[in-house]
């Protein structure tokens, strides 16, 4: 019964697969998640099995929200460090944006910031901490000018 119902909503799953990217997810993972989502929906909502148009609407909303939750988890900073297993660059080169890996830039940025901070006097380290906390103080513009020079290779807008 679930397989027949899943055929009714399978197009929604495939459309989401084309719209969103989840790292290391294959077609079978998308189908499995779609079936789980459908089962949960049919179990909670009475009368959906008979009302296919309503089932499609409910499923589309629930499934998209579920996928967006997975994307948020995947992209959260906390989970960046225990990222998925290593993959050969040649196998995933089609996914690399022209700017390179974002995560590599992130690590380099923080290493540069730590190195810069260690080279500064205690007073300048405190000013840097205040800038990072977005506090206003006399001398803030001087610190920002120094940071623009240090981080010019990142081409970020330091305000």
Phi, psi and omega in degrees: 000316180296322181297320178294318178294322181296325177299331178290330185247002184300326178299325178295318179297314182292326177294318176297322179298323178285331183275324187242153179240125172240124185299132177067012176272132176254176182304319181296327177294319178296315179298317180298314180296323177297318179293320178297314180299316179298315180300314179299318182294314181294326180291325184272324185257118179281146175084358180289329183297325181276334185253084185298316178301319177293321178301315180299316180298311181297316182296317181302314180295310183296317183292316178299317178298321179296316179294318178297325175296317178298320180295318178300317178297316181297323185269353183293146183298326182298324184268359179296328186280328176256056182292172181298166183299161181300140174232144177295134183301322180299330181282334184242014185300332179292344181265349184279125179287165183296336180282353181095185180288129178296320183296322177298315178298321180300311179297316180298318179301311182291325176295318179296318179297316179296316179299314179299317182297318181294332181281348185269160175290167181302318181297317180289329175296320178295320177297319178298317178300321179294322177295317180295332176273002179063035178275155176261136179196163178289128181101359181300317181297323178296316179296318180295322177298317178299318180294324178300321180291316182295321186255023182298331180291341180274346179052046178256155179270102177270120183256000000 
